């Protein structure tokens, strides 16, 4: 589908404020819709809403001491906090495990304990790395990986009104002979709205939030963000410009896709009609947008595609999805299109991970007219994020892309999040080929299943392709994997993938405890939430909740401890 920027809003904002979803239902008698939803790391203890998945029955999941394996629930409500069972460790494992990986260095810097983005670029013969969240960044000189220097750090008083930081990418624009940065800004996914159902004050607070819901483009004039020259500000909202303090929609979701040439691809909901999503703390169903940024001072929107059923007025299509009404699933984009070859270099297809809407192949050969080519309804895996990442680094060598979501609950209190290998050799008829193997603990570990180790277990991402320097290996694919650390898959035989190596750091945080009828955890014991791969130096940077590990593997090649040639 495409969005015509001149389309008039067909639905009043009053309807949106009630629930944030076109399928918001009236509360059943006795339901407490104002029971507060807890932020990450704190217990969630509220009455279930109409349609929300029930808690699984005791005994229907858990650790089997006879087999040494953990059976995960088939479906769960969105419930933060600890859910230990018999067999769960009563402490946080302080051991580090490695196979075919070597620790080269460690730096005790943390930008975000549960999440952080990275961005990297070379400047005047040196390499720089940003590790950041929306309220804080650390800038490092990583020219020598064994002697990393903290250049500067900056905090943003977002609660005090200072504009938030945002995910970005930096590329050299050959035509302009300049380094160009594109930075996205999205409404908060947590912290403002904790439960949109029955809490109009929370919804209104986010609607009224003053911020840029879009992107900025900078000329990079030094390694330091504070020195960059602002070239333009662009709102995704076609009805409100970047100069207006309050805009509609979500803004620009996650790291933008920009290769340093003519086209920019971002994800987001440009206005409040993109509202058909279940997730309690988020009100938007993002789509995919293309811009012409050949003149970075005047970006031009070219076209938009979104998953059918995303907008108000598309309820009949939305209701076909088995997740409709469950008050739990994230529907729509979390990240932009995954594009193996830029359009400017002859690329034709982008791949979209659209949460509960599934997997899509999009023809981007004409960015003015993006078209849906194919779609797969992915298997349900509620709760957790069902689909937000696609690794496309192997598609040219194997014909496979790798699609995944990530866990949101502790102690495996949700279905396992598989990484799906999808065969896209026939773009009009993609097929799920198989799933990648589930990691198993090192033989020296005091547990036989990662579900026992505490924290979350499952894949996060293989890093951001647009910020990772060098050419990816056609064979190996590292993934951040929460309490299983970093796991690297060997895809030499695409039909029979295996785990070739791993680096699993120690656990840091407070011990999960039971507290009466509730189960709480006061720190996020998820060691690895992100990785950054320097393919041109054969290094994998592992970002944990207690610091940054620099690792190497002979499987990738001899590490380069200086600037690459």
Steps between C-alpha positions, in 0.01 A plus 500: 500500500605858444425812698385813321623788716189698406265239641260657749473335839178304493486428870486742792772501763242445773463138397876457505541632851272235642716205416762553237363204306198480275414173674503634857220320684282619783625369836324204649334546836755506778807545281743756640630682194680754715723246673849629421719307262853484637808614310765247394661331797201543732209266565185517291201423720172598339170348395510357151313702239233355269670292234838498674669156517453317828792399717602142417401232743768386747661183373432579137851640462829497685823309552508122466780365720490164322572640154686813612282709269254783559156498339389856435133607517291497184356847569524755783380849584751784499638472853824667604690366797652173615324167448736245656395136510645189654842460342567874458827619649465682832797722416647680201766292328839677516675277248593598145493237225664509158536271201710603199503857636769689686454806718734773372393778736232615743379855575263571794277748317123457479270727297190295576470194724225337295549655157736723306570595140836534333630716215850508354693698239856582401630856526846626401663160529333396825190294580230617740215317671184634661323284758177670599142515618242779456626678812876436494793420275863398534738584216815287469812507286533130409792531257691261726244248632736409785540862608158660455469863610185666631485824300192647666162416644179697510175476693169641381246636748205356312265524799600865538407579142828447315444322168593134509789343312414247231630206294714611208733396221795685342606455136732669255310669217728484196301753294511759777845395624365521854428270791123497556313381808128417519349480849150374590267605781210286624240543772589299813407133497494499881488754780214722381229245419505191723151382408313678223183302569281704734767761579418800278725727706805295400392497137441874499841564655667321209277665239593842644871425531715772343772343288607440142325189372727440207867543416782751479782505247843633598827572332759323712781747569685316778461179700290686760125525447490843663714638216285375215324743265123459485383491139129417535220382729221287354177392667346173387161660567364639170265734688751667734846626411813453705463860618174420680568377856226235506470253214303184433623143477794309640787674333791315346559149640851370566817537287426657159619325183727734304791400276642847434323553170154610385251296700407472867269234645340535844222332695221671689135599530460841337167581663261380770287286267778240501361368827415132461744346743439310821810581704402678824777760511507590129228659288625473144528243221802613302546468126791553260586834338742602223657846462717672241789663686718586201475851645540436874369848573166421335394135541200398292261222592452261210263226614381288790398138538331348804364160595132468412293543816733755663271803474167598645245415235677174420343303784355227282849414381642538850246259651630223275814490712470254792679754725226761461359597838764327716631828656851355477644478149715764332350555154695684231860601455759551772784543248535619138530278195794261485668562165789279384590715197427875482261616230774723358712188442225300334323362805139403439366353824469596862373270773263614773455357849158626606447347843173309521424584138788276390768499227477693174702532180482856364601615151702819556647532151289813455500673841219725377276196482594228751297184441424190703626189322435223752395432859537222757283472810762401756426250780348661808733551796314705761628668714824673404596673176403268218695652212722807478836392355606348168860414418546534124879458491480147358223544244735542203706192590225269629165647398403508868403783731475449877193636680455530876339679790629507855385405851346756734447284809736358761559131576364382163147603595394513134538288185854464368594756235634304205722641226328397175694431180278624215579399144447806276660371180154534348401843639134445411486171689718516814496197727607426856781247454588421862602659828850552635608273787416601855818569701595258775720582800870427521569161659674679789188700588304418818179478294390296200257747345540877467148541640649408837761777490246776572430809294375480142607229257472545127640690202513879487673604178799434278600864528408784267628428150501868405751591772730196487817563294632251248342219303311240705618142498300286255517217753490624861223698671540622861191588707452667835309250710429653844596256778665270243736785412613517139439194286652455152329278242685313225298506178746312278219256430192729504275197547691380806608803706703442814635715782871549433593707802381720784605747762271494805594753770426482869166613642484832683207636699293425808382148574141443385277442802146401581304748706178358637259453212715698260831422339730793451842580362666834566764489228511375146735197511534480123870511422494552124245724331698613195801424282705703252702309241804648333519270201805685371689434826354157587375628837168453676418763764265363765292754697385382840329645806839536669734606220636445151693190394720495190525147363663323207473158339740314274193393306458860383871551444791661679388814687629837378620714792531824308326673213413257219664543163 
